[in-house]
């Protein structure tokens, strides 16, 4: 059980974005979705969330095809945190998180379900360590605080699957580590699109690596993040070493040496002269 992606293909105006992608994500694991810009990461997340419809193939959650479920049911089971999502009006933090309860409304513009929705929202804020900012206004928060609140809003949906598109974007190092540590501690099945390979190696159980809309590698960080694979996909040279504390792979990058080499210098008979112009035409 978990997420099963089967032969998924998607195109826009005849341009292929994803082609025959197949993968599985086990329940309770954190999976890193990696690849260069334009590899199809955001599109794959939207397909898994049921927001976009694939040209071919399907996504199943716990054995049930996402496409066969009503949209409201999908919204209750899958939470997607996209890039640069923010409320259009300035709400309090608690009000932003309460937006996550909308899929549980019993009728349009009516009441919510049987849960005490404010308590659900407060529990979600506590899960991301943001209880103390519940009454603050959204626009007064730092980037890291806003990301925490957005994750709390997703948690308020009570999803079984959490999808995050570049959750560490624009955050400083401390906020990145804190945020990903909290995601790991939630115990949810999570798929995160990331650019930082070292963060993926440190916080993900498995890696899905996209390149040109195709899945080119899948496995543990140590299986996927290998110098030859990274060189093929990202065009950079690297060295892999073990983290001194966690033991996970650490990637040290260097650009591939593609500069032309200088022509060989032909050395003539030894000369005692030190004049560099001697023998020049």
N, C-alpha and C positions, 0 to 999 in steps of 0.2 A: 504494500500500500504506500501511497505517497503521490508524487507527480510523475506521470508518464507522458513523454513527448514522442509522438510517432510520425516520422516522415513529414515533418511540418515544412511547408513552402509558402512563401508570401511575396507578392510583387506589387509595385505601384506604377501604374501607367506603362506596363510592359517591362519595367526594370525590376530584376530579381533582387529582393532584399534578403530573403532566407531561402535556402534550398535543401530539402530533404534532411532536416535536422531531427535526430532521434536521440533521446537521453532519458534517464530516470533519476529522480531525486527521492531519497528515502525519507520517511517521516521522522521529524525531529532533528534533521541535519541542517547545517548551514552550507550552502553552495555558492561559490563565487562564479559569476558570469564575466569572463574576461574577453578582451579582444581590442584591436585598434579602433579608432574612430571610424564609423561607418560599417563596422562588422555585423551589425544587426542586433546588438544587445537590447536596446530599448524596445525595438519591435518585438523581440522574442518575449520580453516581459509583458507587453500589452496583449500578445496572443495568449499567453498563459493565463492572464487575468480575464480573458474573454472580451476585452474591449475591441480588439480587431478580430476579423474573421479570416482564417487561413484559406489560401487557394486550394491546398491539399493537405491531408494529414489531420491529426487531432491532438488535443491535450486532454488527459484524463486526470481527475483528482480522486484518489482513493477508489479507482476503478470506474468512476462515472465521468463520461465525456462532458467537458465544460460546456460545449455547444448545446448539449441537451437540457441544460438547467435553465430555469428562468433567471433573468438578469438580477433580480433581487436576491435570489438564493446564492448566486455567484458572489454578490457583494457581501453577503453574510459570511461566506467561507474563505474568500480571498481578499486581501488588502494590498493595494498597490500604492506605493509612495513614489510618485514621479518627481522629476527634477523641477525646481522652481515653482512648486505649488504653494500658493498662499491665499488666504481669504481675500475676497474683493472689498470687503469692508473691515474696519478695524474692530475686531472682537477681543474679548478677554481670552486668556489661555484656556480657561474652563469651557468657554463657549466653542472655541475651535475644536477641542477634543470631543465635545458633545456632537459635533457634525458626524463623527464616526458612528453614531447610533442611528443615523437616518435609515439604513437598510432594515432596521428592526421596527420601524413605525408600522403600526397595524393598519393604517389607511393613509391615503394622501393627505398631507397637511394635518393629520390627526395625531393621536397620542403614540407613544412608544410602546414597546412590548411590556411584559410583566416585570422585567428587572427595574430596579431603581437606577435610572440612567445616569444621574449625577454621581452615584456611588461607583458605577462602572467607569465613568470618566476619571474620578479621583483615583481609583485603583490603577488605571492605565498610567496616569501621571506618576504615581508612586513607583510603578515598575521601571520607569525611565529616570527616576531620581529628580522629578520636577514638581513635586507637591508644593514646594515653597513659592512657586511663581504662578499658582492657579489664578490669582486675581489680577495679574499684570496684563497690560494690553499687548497685543501681538507686536505692534511696531516698536515697542521698547526693548524687545529681546535681541540678543546677539544671534549670529548665524547658528552657532552650536545649540543654543537654547531653542531656536525655532525648529531645528531638525529633531530634537528630542520631543517637542510638542507634536510634530507631525507623526512621529512614530507612535506616540501615545494615542493620537487620533485613530491611527490604523489599528492599534490594539483594542480600542473601544469597540471596534466592529466584532471583536471576539472571533478572529479568523483562525482557520487551521493552517493557512499558508500566507506568509508575509513576503511581498516582493518589494525590493528597494532599488531604485535607479540612481546610482551615484550618490549614496547617502552621505559620503564624506566630502562632497564637492564644496570648495570654498571654506572648509574648516581648518583650523590650525591643528598641529600635530596632537596636542593634548586632547582636543575635542574629538578628533578622529579615533584615537585609541579608546577613549571613554565610550563613544557611541557604539563602536563595533563590539566592545566588551559587553555592553548591555544587550545588544542584539543576540549575542551568543548565550547570554544568561536567561533569555526569555523562554527557552525550551521549545520554541515554535519551529516548524519547517520554514526555512527562509532561503530565498534566492536573491543575491545582491549583485548588481552590475557594478564593477569596480574598475578603475584604471590602474591603481597602485598594486603591482604584483606582490610586493612584500606584505602589504596589509592582507591580501587574499591568502598568502601562505601562512600568515599568523593566525587568522581568525576563521578560516573556512575548512570544513571537513573534506569537501571535494571541489574540483574545478571543472567548469565547462569552458572551453576555449574556442571562440568563434573567429573566423578569418574569411573575409569575402562572402559572408552569408552562409558559410558552411561550418559545421562542427568538426574541428581538426584534431581535438584531443579532449579526453575526459578521464578523470581519475583523481587520486589524491594530489595535494600540492606537490609532493615529491615526484610523483609519476608524470605530472604535466609540465611543471616549471623546470625544464631541463634546457641546458644551453643551446642545443641544436634546434629545439622547438621554438624557443624564444627568438633565436636568430632568424628562422624561417618566417615567423609571424610578424615580429616587430622590427626586424632589420637592425638589431643591435647585438653586440657581443656581450657576454656576461660570464661571471663565475658564480658558482653556487657553494655556499658554506653553511654550516649548522649554526643556528642561533645559540649563544653560550648559555642561555637560561631555558628557553622553551624547546630547543632541539629541532625546531622547524626550519625549512630552508630559508636562507637569506640570499637575495640576488644582488650582486654588485655589477653594475652596468659599465660598459664602455662602448663607444661608437665603433662600428665595423670599419676597418681600415680600407677605405676604397680609393684613397688618394693615389695618383700615379707615382710610381717609384722613380727616383732620379736615375738617369742613365749611368751605367757603370763607367768609372774613370779608368782609362788605360794608362798605366804607369810605365814610363820608359825606363831606360837604363839609369841606374843610380847616379846621382849627381851630388856633388858637394855644395852646389850653389843653393842659397836660401832665397834667391830672387824669385818670387811667384810668377813673374812675367817672362822668365827665361824660357825660350823655346816657343813662345807664342808668336804666331804669324803676324 
